[in-house]
């Protein structure tokens, strides 16, 4: 369950108006919901416009190439939407009037995942979930160990190393944000960790599909690899969809299984740092786990369960599936708009080096695991 965040999000000492404490002259969200709805509308319209532009470019370029007999790669709307957002973010920038609405892209991601449950029957979830869960446990264990060893080898600060390990093992930025308060990490440490994870997630969008095409991976195998090897949920979803619609579905399922472990991993680190007197003690472990658990995972499973029991008609299931695609389209546009490449690389070099080495090793390991699973179980 991860999100894409620009450097602006990494400066809590300068909160945005939406997050700052309300004053007497500034009504809170609950006091004036129509005004808040109007504030997010321009940004949502921008996300929709970029998403639709991505769909249009996909059709236009493919049609034009065929009409002129060009040999041109099929660039999915997912990549077009991300690229358009990247161009805007890294040239003219995103105007303040759009910021609040663009920030809603994480909501569209979660909504898309819940609606995507309509395209799975529960039997499919359970079948792939068993294999995915076993691989998730291996991936999390190895990722934590690798990032910890690399962080120590490069003399990173211990809590920065912990944040990088948690982010790479579970669900990227969301895991880092969840862990920051739990282990009482510095703002600078979380900024470095988030910047490293974001930069590497952006690279995965281009490298993962290319490698998979070179290896002629099937949709299920690739989707499982993307769900295991890409940290942020948005990027994992996009990386899967770039390969095929079927691969995108599997990537979401595998990533959802991985996201479900966030509470346990963050709890373990919170207990560790509390035992060293460098974090607040966890008094209620059950409440802690529920607070950190990504609730959209339950929505995804509930939707799959309802479809499995034929709660929806076939036309309704098809409509829900189409709605999930549109929700993801807004998400992919937001991924590009929220990624400022120049600002990310201002954060420092060593976290990127550690992150890059760790991610390469994790990607190779998960690829080997998926290929082995495909040979044994025939994914």
TORGU-955722 format. One line per field, with one value per residue (C-alpha): y, z, x; residue number from 1; residue in three letters. Coordinates in pm, whole numbers, plus 50000, padded with zeros to 5 digits. Each point is the difference from the previous one (the first is absolute). Last residue first. Layout:
# TORGU-955722
y = Y,...
z = Z,...
x = X,...
nr = NUM,...
rest = ALA,...
***
This chain:
# TORGU-955722
y = 47945,49645,49879,49895,50192,50306,49990,49988,50296,50188,49928,50099,50327,50062,49957,50215,50279,49979,50025,50294,50165,49965,50145,50287,50073,50003,50223,50223,50033,50091,50275,50281,50161,50221,49702,50011,50371,49958,49705,50162,49721,50100,50083,49670,49780,50213,49913,49634,50033,50171,49712,49754,50134,49973,49637,49921,50150,49764,49700,50125,50031,49645,49869,50190,49852,49651,50047,50078,49798,49692,49835,50026,50362,50083,49820,50181,50334,49906,49902,50334,50193,49815,50097,50358,50011,50008,49877,50263,50090,49638,49890,50272,49920,49634,50092,50222,50160,50052,50183,50332,49995,50024,49815,49700,49779,50270,49971,49626,50019,50263,49790,49694,50210,50148,49650,49866,50298,50003,49633,50066,50205,49685,49819,50316,50007,49645,50081,50330,49835,49725,50252,50195,49682,49934,50354,49964,50096,50368,49898,49814,50290,50237,49791,49961,50374,50090,49737,50126,49739,49818,49644,49799,50140,50036,49637,49872,50198,49859,49642,50044,50175,49754,50082,50023,50060,50311,50112,49963,50201,50285,49997,50023,50264,50288,50018,49881,50327,50196,49770,50055,50376,49971,49763,50225,50315,49829,49879,50339,50184,49745,50052,50380,49994,49812,49653,49939,49624,49996,50352,49924,49645,50096,50259,49748,49733,50241,50099,49649,49714,49716,49904,50303,50250,49806,49962,50363,50112,49777,50127,50358,49895,49864,50299,49887,49866,49855,49643,50053,50106,49712,49743,50145,50024,49636,49864,50190,49904,49632,49970,50201,49808,49659,50083,50146,49685,49782,50247,50014,49624,49982,50321,49864,49730,50201,50299,49778,49818,50334,50098,50280,50284,50148,50030,50266,50229,49992,50055,50291,50162,49972,50158,50266,50097,50020,50236,50242,50217,50114,50162,50198,50104,50129,50362,50009,49958,49676,50056,50166,49754,49703,49956,50057,49759,49741,50019,49947,49710,49834,50027,49871,49710,49884,50062,49713,50058,49741,50002,50145,49825,50249,49897,50355,49907,49766,50272,50255,49759,49911,50364,50115,49717,50034,50379,50009,49771,50214,50317,49846,49947,50351,50150,49785,50101,50367,49969,49853,50293,50257,49824,49978,50353,49987,49695,50184,50290,49762,49830,50318,49931,49640,50113,50268,50362,50261,50330,49844,49798,49640,49815,49936,49699,50153,50324,49813,49933,50170,49824,49674,50028,49667,50061,50276,49757,49815,49693,49684,49771,49649,49748
z = 48725,49927,50356,49979,49692,50085,50360,49880,49769,50284,50247,49749,49924,50373,50051,49703,50103,50360,49892,49772,50271,50259,49774,49900,50356,50135,49717,50026,50377,49937,49749,50162,50012,49697,49779,50097,49923,49644,49931,50113,50018,50115,49654,49857,50270,49991,49635,50093,50281,49783,49753,50287,50088,49634,49987,50325,49852,49703,50234,50192,49673,49898,50338,49957,49653,50143,50285,50348,50320,49809,50309,49850,49906,50362,50123,49753,50114,50364,49927,49830,50277,50262,49821,49985,50379,49993,50350,50197,50241,50035,50086,50264,50156,50032,50141,50277,50208,49731,50169,49854,49809,50070,50332,49842,50071,49837,49685,49978,50093,49731,49748,50067,49992,49663,49856,50145,49889,49648,49928,49814,49746,49872,49936,49826,49788,49879,49915,49835,49789,49901,49867,49816,49836,49862,49861,49834,50038,50084,50234,50222,50021,50072,50289,50142,49956,50188,50269,50070,50037,49670,50028,50147,49809,49685,50030,50049,49699,49796,50091,49942,49664,49852,49991,49661,50164,49790,50050,50376,49998,49807,50222,50318,49879,49899,50288,50235,49946,50156,50302,50045,50014,50241,50238,50019,50057,50271,50188,49987,50114,50278,50132,49980,50194,50278,50105,50308,49938,49970,49861,49705,49955,49853,49771,49887,49943,49792,49799,49891,50067,50187,49968,49820,50231,50317,49910,49894,50325,50211,49822,50067,50363,50021,49830,49683,50030,49646,50128,50274,49749,49771,50279,50109,49640,49936,50322,49963,49634,50073,50260,49801,49678,50171,50176,49678,49808,50236,49992,49620,49962,50239,49862,49646,50091,50266,49773,49710,50223,50122,49649,49857,49773,50269,50224,49757,50159,50328,49818,49801,50314,50165,49701,49965,50364,49941,49707,50236,50027,49642,50120,50275,49775,49702,50113,50109,49644,49913,49843,49669,49918,50235,50117,49655,49827,50274,49978,49625,50048,50260,49781,49695,50203,50111,49656,49874,49753,49722,49846,49647,49676,49766,49727,49953,50099,50271,50157,49987,50166,50276,50060,50010,50221,50264,49976,50068,50305,50141,49930,50193,50299,49971,49985,50291,50218,49909,50082,50337,50059,49914,50223,50317,50120,49899,50219,50288,49960,49993,50320,50209,50374,49972,49796,50250,49962,49968,50176,50343,49914,49891,50061,49679,49778,49724,50021,49926,50282,50006,50282,49859,49706,49817,49814,49797,49906,49783,50100,49822,50211,50147,50102
x = 50159,50120,50061,50365,50118,49797,50119,50362,49943,49831,50280,50270,49821,49960,50376,50099,49762,50121,50364,49927,49789,50276,50267,49772,49889,50353,50119,49693,50043,50366,49939,49805,49657,50052,49921,49634,49967,50123,49771,49678,49743,49650,49869,50123,49849,49684,49936,50044,49746,49739,50032,49977,49657,49900,50111,49814,49684,50031,50017,49697,49808,50094,49884,49672,49948,50065,49752,50127,49952,50110,50156,50348,49931,49918,50313,50224,49853,50058,50360,50073,49826,50204,50323,49866,50037,50380,50100,50193,49719,49890,50355,50042,49662,50102,50344,49864,50279,50263,50291,50110,50326,50376,50018,50171,49698,49786,50213,49937,49632,49939,50194,49783,49682,50099,50046,49673,49793,50141,49928,49673,50194,50170,49671,49877,50315,49933,49638,50087,50272,49756,49749,50269,50128,49652,49975,50337,50365,49950,49719,50246,50243,49710,49870,50351,50058,49682,50060,50351,50276,50038,50144,49714,49702,50209,50117,49645,49881,50287,49922,49627,50038,50249,50370,50171,50340,50068,49642,50044,50323,49837,49689,50215,50246,49773,49754,50275,50187,49714,49999,50373,49957,49708,50181,50306,49795,49794,50307,50172,49688,49937,50351,49971,49672,50175,49884,49782,49971,49619,49981,50224,49869,49664,50161,50262,49735,49792,50308,50090,49765,50167,50365,50142,49833,50079,50368,50035,49834,50224,50313,49890,49953,50354,50169,50172,50353,50014,50056,49740,49737,50093,49959,49665,49877,50086,49845,49672,49975,50073,49725,49745,50062,49987,49672,49857,50097,49798,49713,50003,49972,49706,49845,49997,49752,49818,49944,49895,49750,49865,49897,50206,49885,49776,50308,50120,49742,50195,50330,49859,49862,50343,50173,49731,50054,50376,49936,49823,50313,49940,49677,50170,50288,49799,49952,50365,50124,50181,50341,50085,50278,50053,49641,49847,50238,49959,49620,50009,50241,49780,49690,50189,50140,49656,49851,50218,50282,49976,50346,50028,50083,49837,49759,49865,49643,50131,50215,49715,49757,50249,50091,49635,49871,50274,49992,49627,50026,50282,49803,49712,50227,50142,49651,49878,50295,49944,49628,50096,50234,49734,49739,50210,49929,49632,49949,50167,49757,49703,50130,49994,50010,50132,50296,50091,49907,50277,49935,50006,50307,50031,50327,50187,49939,49788,50194,50321,50239,50338,50188,49871,50240,49993,49679,50156,50273,49755,49807,49894,49785,50019,49776
nr = 379,378,377,376,375,374,373,372,371,370,369,368,367,366,365,364,363,362,361,360,359,358,357,356,355,354,353,352,351,350,349,348,347,346,345,344,343,342,341,340,339,338,337,336,335,334,333,332,331,330,329,328,327,326,325,324,323,322,321,320,319,318,317,316,315,314,313,312,311,310,309,308,307,306,305,304,303,302,301,300,299,298,297,296,295,294,293,292,291,290,289,288,287,286,285,284,283,282,281,280,279,278,277,276,275,274,273,272,271,270,269,268,267,266,265,264,263,262,261,260,259,258,257,256,255,254,253,252,251,250,249,248,247,246,245,244,243,242,241,240,239,238,237,236,235,234,233,232,231,230,229,228,227,226,225,224,223,222,221,220,219,218,217,216,215,214,213,212,211,210,209,208,207,206,205,204,203,202,201,200,199,198,197,196,195,194,193,192,191,190,189,188,187,186,185,184,183,182,181,180,179,178,177,176,175,174,173,172,171,170,169,168,167,166,165,164,163,162,161,160,159,158,157,156,155,154,153,152,151,150,149,148,147,146,145,144,143,142,141,140,139,138,137,136,135,134,133,132,131,130,129,128,127,126,125,124,123,122,121,120,119,118,117,116,115,114,113,112,111,110,109,108,107,106,105,104,103,102,101,100,99,98,97,96,95,94,93,92,91,90,89,88,87,86,85,84,83,82,81,80,79,78,77,76,75,74,73,72,71,70,69,68,67,66,65,64,63,62,61,60,59,58,57,56,55,54,53,52,51,50,49,48,47,46,45,44,43,42,41,40,39,38,37,36,35,34,33,32,31,30,29,28,27,26,25,24,23,22,21,20,19,18,17,16,15,14,13,12,11,10,9,8,7,6,5,4,3,2,1
rest = UNK,UNK,UNK,UNK,UNK,UNK,UNK,UNK,UNK,UNK,UNK,UNK,UNK,UNK,UNK,UNK,UNK,UNK,UNK,UNK,UNK,UNK,UNK,UNK,UNK,UNK,UNK,UNK,UNK,UNK,UNK,UNK,UNK,UNK,UNK,UNK,UNK,UNK,UNK,UNK,UNK,UNK,UNK,UNK,UNK,UNK,UNK,UNK,UNK,UNK,UNK,UNK,UNK,UNK,UNK,UNK,UNK,UNK,UNK,UNK,UNK,UNK,UNK,UNK,UNK,UNK,UNK,UNK,UNK,UNK,UNK,UNK,UNK,UNK,UNK,UNK,UNK,UNK,UNK,UNK,UNK,UNK,UNK,UNK,UNK,UNK,UNK,UNK,UNK,UNK,UNK,UNK,UNK,UNK,UNK,UNK,UNK,UNK,UNK,UNK,UNK,UNK,UNK,UNK,UNK,UNK,UNK,UNK,UNK,UNK,UNK,UNK,UNK,UNK,UNK,UNK,UNK,UNK,UNK,UNK,UNK,UNK,UNK,UNK,UNK,UNK,UNK,UNK,UNK,UNK,UNK,UNK,UNK,UNK,UNK,UNK,UNK,UNK,UNK,UNK,UNK,UNK,UNK,UNK,UNK,UNK,UNK,UNK,UNK,UNK,UNK,UNK,UNK,UNK,UNK,UNK,UNK,UNK,UNK,UNK,UNK,UNK,UNK,UNK,UNK,UNK,UNK,UNK,UNK,UNK,UNK,UNK,UNK,UNK,UNK,UNK,UNK,UNK,UNK,UNK,UNK,UNK,UNK,UNK,UNK,UNK,UNK,UNK,UNK,UNK,UNK,UNK,UNK,UNK,UNK,UNK,UNK,UNK,UNK,UNK,UNK,UNK,UNK,UNK,UNK,UNK,UNK,UNK,UNK,UNK,UNK,UNK,UNK,UNK,UNK,UNK,UNK,UNK,UNK,UNK,UNK,UNK,UNK,UNK,UNK,UNK,UNK,UNK,UNK,UNK,UNK,UNK,UNK,UNK,UNK,UNK,UNK,UNK,UNK,UNK,UNK,UNK,UNK,UNK,UNK,UNK,UNK,UNK,UNK,UNK,UNK,UNK,UNK,UNK,UNK,UNK,UNK,UNK,UNK,UNK,UNK,UNK,UNK,UNK,UNK,UNK,UNK,UNK,UNK,UNK,UNK,UNK,UNK,UNK,UNK,UNK,UNK,UNK,UNK,UNK,UNK,UNK,UNK,UNK,UNK,UNK,UNK,UNK,UNK,UNK,UNK,UNK,UNK,UNK,UNK,UNK,UNK,UNK,UNK,UNK,UNK,UNK,UNK,UNK,UNK,UNK,UNK,UNK,UNK,UNK,UNK,UNK,UNK,UNK,UNK,UNK,UNK,UNK,UNK,UNK,UNK,UNK,UNK,UNK,UNK,UNK,UNK,UNK,UNK,UNK,UNK,UNK,UNK,UNK,UNK,UNK,UNK,UNK,UNK,UNK,UNK,UNK,UNK,UNK,UNK,UNK,UNK,UNK,UNK,UNK,UNK,UNK,UNK,UNK,UNK,UNK,UNK,UNK,UNK,UNK,UNK,UNK,UNK,UNK,UNK,UNK,UNK,UNK,UNK,UNK,UNK,UNK,UNK,UNK,UNK,UNK,UNK,UNK,UNK
***
